[in-house]
């Protein structure tokens, strides 16, 4: 097995390992260390995994998470079928987000295998390190944001989203919603990351609506800088696992009317929290023309 970093800030590619053969304890320990180090692991040259094999691998990380709105695969409700085609009105993941951050205990990680890819290309997934985004803030900004909390809501995302899969939610009122710290401490590494996203975060609860809108607009523009990102081009049966506690992603829908399909399994997480720790040194910065966006030199 060979693990090759994809960028200085996020992601690694894994080759020479077939997940269909199973993962023993020693190998899983190596993979888990890589997962915590890189945030995203891309497993190349895989066989198509049976749903039970993908589920068994996911269970090595912990108990499984069940999506609060999407229907699961008939044989296992924990398997989310990601499927976009010519008649789709939306594409799952087509926008910057952290999976199901609207829940009080959002998923720890997500494991996705693609089975069908657009024949003419497209359908890449972008991943962004929220740890790198945090490190790029100046120390006064880190201190300011660490005292704030944000609301993550889901009705605007989920209502009617899965109607084409038989989900009737006209009368539903219990869409998940949670309040989380804007800066989140990773429970396993102790590193800090930014925990707001365009998909689910609707407001900063500790400030006025006008202030909330301005702060979120600025944070989102900061988080979405290319310097914090990698772009993964899928090959058939590739498997990718990412850490939802410190990574955002964006699934490109640039292949309509072609088809893209795969199976996704997520692992239960815990309630986000902020705990002060040893701060990394402030970055060397320069500022863009608008005076809002800081970048590494």
Secondary structure, 3 states (H helix, E strand, C coil): CEEEECCCCCCEEEECCCHHHCCCHHHHHHHHHHHHHHCEEEECCCCCCCHHHHHHHHHCCCCEECCCCCCEECCEEEEEEEEECCCCCCCCCCCCECCCCCCCCCCCEEEEEEEECCCCCCCCEEEEEHHHHHHCCCHHHHHHHCCCEEEEECHHHHCCCCHHHCCCCCCCCCCCEEEEECEEECCCCCCEEECCCCCCEEEECCCCHHHHHHHHHHHHHHHCCHHHEEEECCCCCCEEEEECCCEEEEECCCCCCCCEEEEEEEECCCCCCCCCCCCCCCCCEEECCCCCCEEEC
